[in-house]
Amino acid sequence: MFGSILKDTVNNVKGAHAAILMGFDGIPVDMYTGGEDSDSDIEAIGMEFSVLLKEIQSAAQQLEAGNANEITVRTEKLSTIMRVLNDEYFLAIAVDANGNLGKARYLLRMAVPKLLEAL
């Protein structure tokens, strides 16, 4: 179930490489690699950014800004969009620099209820 949602998300975003459903503990639940260029190590990306996401959530709470729902990290070659599902899990997609980030954000948002139902 998770894999088909991740696969559909990656395959429907121009420039997407991979997607992962991961726990904040850094343990992947499921992942899909195989977009237009499948050389991204989505598991390593997820593990590294899970730490960053936890720190951002903590800072947002300390600032009384509410919960962080979505974080985007853009580098020269890759953008990673992370969307929080709940207190335990997040979803991330890796998209190349020329990829369609707007569609990736939209499809992540649409995937959240399906993934939560399946958890």
Summary of the structure (lengths in Angstrom):
residues: 119
radius of gyration: 13.2
end to end distance: 9.7
largest distance: 39.8
contacts: 386
relative contact order: 0.22
helix: 41%
strand: 29%
